[in-house]
Amino acid sequence: MSVYEEVKQALQDIVAPELKALQVEIRRLDEKIDSLDGKLSTRMDSLDYKIDALDEKLTTRMDSLKAEITTEIKRLDEKIDIAIQIRERLAAIEGRFEEREKRRTPAKTKK
């Protein structure tokens, strides 16, 4: 056997098993990565579902609060309108009362 053949054989005897071991390790790591990727995808899907559920609950709650606030604003607006009407009526009554008092006062002073 020539020196080339002996070196070639020695390298194959030393390197080939190491390459094979590295290939096995790479496959094992690929499988582990695939497994972790699957788990991660499952968890992300679960989180997406939870986020969507929370979003729906929040939207529903916000719509409910909006309706309650709108109702309360309308109720207060009606009360303010009534208060304004009462104030206007009271002002009109006070005006008429003052006019009557003015008419009565000169008549009383003439006596």
C-alpha positions as CSV (number, residue, x, y, z in Angstrom):
1,M,0.0,0.0,0.0
2,S,1.3,3.4,-0.9
3,V,1.7,6.3,1.6
4,Y,-1.3,8.1,-0.1
5,E,-3.5,5.0,0.4
6,E,-2.4,4.7,4.0
7,V,-3.1,8.4,4.7
8,K,-6.4,8.1,2.9
9,Q,-7.4,5.1,4.9
10,A,-6.3,6.6,8.2
11,L,-8.4,9.8,7.5
12,Q,-11.4,7.7,6.5
13,D,-11.0,5.6,9.7
14,I,-10.8,8.8,11.8
15,V,-12.9,11.3,10.0
16,A,-15.7,9.1,8.6
17,P,-17.0,8.0,12.0
18,E,-16.9,11.6,13.3
19,L,-18.8,12.8,10.2
20,K,-21.4,10.0,10.7
21,A,-21.7,11.0,14.4
22,L,-22.2,14.7,13.3
23,Q,-24.8,13.7,10.8
24,V,-26.7,11.7,13.5
25,E,-26.4,14.7,15.9
26,I,-27.7,17.1,13.2
27,R,-30.7,14.9,12.5
28,R,-31.5,14.6,16.2
29,L,-31.3,18.4,16.5
30,D,-33.5,18.9,13.4
31,E,-36.1,16.6,15.0
32,K,-35.9,18.5,18.3
33,I,-36.2,21.8,16.5
34,D,-39.3,20.5,14.6
35,S,-40.8,19.3,17.8
36,L,-40.2,22.6,19.5
37,D,-41.5,24.4,16.4
38,G,-44.7,22.4,16.7
39,K,-45.1,23.2,20.4
40,L,-44.4,26.8,19.8
41,S,-47.0,26.9,17.0
42,T,-49.6,25.2,19.3
43,R,-48.9,27.8,22.1
44,M,-49.1,30.7,19.6
45,D,-52.4,29.4,18.3
46,S,-53.6,29.1,21.9
47,L,-52.5,32.7,22.6
48,D,-54.2,33.9,19.5
49,Y,-57.4,32.3,20.5
50,K,-57.2,33.8,24.0
51,I,-56.3,37.2,22.6
52,D,-59.3,37.0,20.2
53,A,-61.6,36.0,23.1
54,L,-60.4,38.9,25.2
55,D,-60.7,41.3,22.3
56,E,-64.3,40.1,21.8
57,K,-65.1,40.5,25.6
58,L,-63.5,44.0,25.6
59,T,-65.4,45.1,22.5
60,T,-68.7,43.8,24.0
61,R,-68.0,45.6,27.3
62,M,-67.0,48.8,25.6
63,D,-70.1,48.7,23.5
64,S,-72.2,48.1,26.7
65,L,-70.5,51.0,28.5
66,K,-71.0,53.2,25.4
67,A,-74.7,52.4,25.4
68,E,-74.9,53.1,29.2
69,I,-73.1,56.4,28.9
70,T,-75.2,57.5,25.9
71,T,-78.4,56.6,27.9
72,E,-77.1,58.6,30.9
73,I,-76.2,61.6,28.7
74,K,-79.6,61.6,27.2
75,R,-81.3,61.4,30.6
76,L,-79.2,64.3,31.9
77,D,-79.8,66.3,28.7
78,E,-83.6,65.8,29.3
79,K,-83.3,67.0,32.9
80,I,-81.2,70.0,31.8
81,D,-83.9,70.8,29.2
82,I,-86.6,70.5,31.9
83,A,-84.6,72.7,34.3
84,I,-84.1,75.3,31.5
85,Q,-87.9,75.3,30.8
86,I,-88.6,75.7,34.5
87,R,-86.2,78.5,34.8
88,E,-87.7,80.3,31.7
89,R,-91.2,79.8,33.2
90,L,-90.1,81.1,36.5
91,A,-88.4,84.1,34.9
92,A,-91.7,84.8,33.0
93,I,-93.7,84.5,36.2
94,E,-91.3,86.7,38.1
95,G,-91.5,89.3,35.3
96,R,-95.3,89.3,35.5
97,F,-95.2,89.5,39.2
98,E,-92.9,92.5,39.1
99,E,-95.2,94.2,36.6
100,R,-98.2,93.6,38.9
101,E,-96.2,94.9,41.8
102,K,-95.3,98.0,39.9
103,R,-98.9,98.6,38.9
104,R,-100.0,98.1,42.5
105,T,-97.4,100.2,44.1
106,P,-98.3,103.6,42.4
107,A,-101.9,103.0,43.3
108,K,-101.1,102.4,47.0
109,T,-98.9,105.5,47.2
110,K,-101.7,107.8,45.8
111,K,-104.0,106.9,48.7
